[in-house]
Amino acid sequence: MNLLAFTGSPRKESISSKLQNEFLNPFILNGFKVDIINAYQTKINPCMGCGYCASKLQCNLNDEMSDIYRLIKEADIISVSSPLYFSHFPAPLKTIIDRCQLLWEEKKKNITMKRKRGFFFPLPDQTMGIFFAVFLQALNIFLIL
Ligand SMILES: Cc1cc2nc3c(=O)[nH]c(=O)nc-3n(C[C@H](O)[C@H](O)[C@H](O)COP(=O)(O)O)c2cc1C
């Protein structure tokens, strides 16, 4: 079984990463293949909205996202752990999410992936109301994956 974990914090001692690690430990101990992607350590270009993926079912940009597409497709479980920056995902994580437009285009053409379970750990400083925007974004992305 494969678990793919995204972390969205730039901070070394980040609370969201600690939370994520607590979640991952039992899976690691039980022999899952666990891949962790720290969005701030990736070199991923932003989606240019060129529409290439809609017509060719491939991304026109050639970067580390190719590996991430493969890991997403292989995953049985995807978890996302992130602080909130102005009620949204920090920019590098949002960049990865935007590049998932290719997966949306594939889904529209009935190219489906294996079913997955998704876990989301948002880490705000403040009240639940502020969560709302990021919950909607997370829901959108999990509906695609
Ligand atoms: C640029 C920036 C924007 C932030 N915006 C929000 C916000 O909109 N809502 C919120 O609750 N916390 C906000 N925070 C606080 C972080 O979400 C909070 O400190 C979080 O616990 C950090 O998580 P980490 O330890 O995993 O990095 C912001 C922090 C920064 C640096």
The ligand as an ORCA input file, in Angstrom:
! r2SCAN-3c Opt
* xyz 0 1
  C       2.143     34.606      5.755
  C       1.309     34.012      6.860
  C      -0.077     34.063      6.756
  C      -0.880     33.488      7.757
  N      -2.232     33.530      7.615
  C      -3.019     32.891      8.534
  C      -4.446     32.845      8.370
  O      -4.991     33.354      7.426
  N      -5.183     32.196      9.303
  C      -4.607     31.600     10.379
  O      -5.323     31.029     11.210
  N      -3.263     31.609     10.562
  C      -2.464     32.242      9.670
  N      -1.090     32.241      9.812
  C      -0.509     31.543     10.966
  C      -0.082     30.121     10.625
  O      -1.066     29.392      9.960
  C       0.257     29.416     11.944
  O       1.337     30.084     12.526
  C       0.558     27.947     11.815
  O       0.468     27.381     13.100
  C       1.968     27.657     11.330
  O       2.043     26.262     11.082
  P       3.454     25.510     10.954
  O       4.040     25.463     12.348
  O       3.114     24.143     10.473
  O       4.335     26.272     10.006
  C      -0.276     32.846      8.875
  C       1.123     32.832      8.978
  C       1.905     33.400      7.988
  C       3.426     33.319      8.103
*
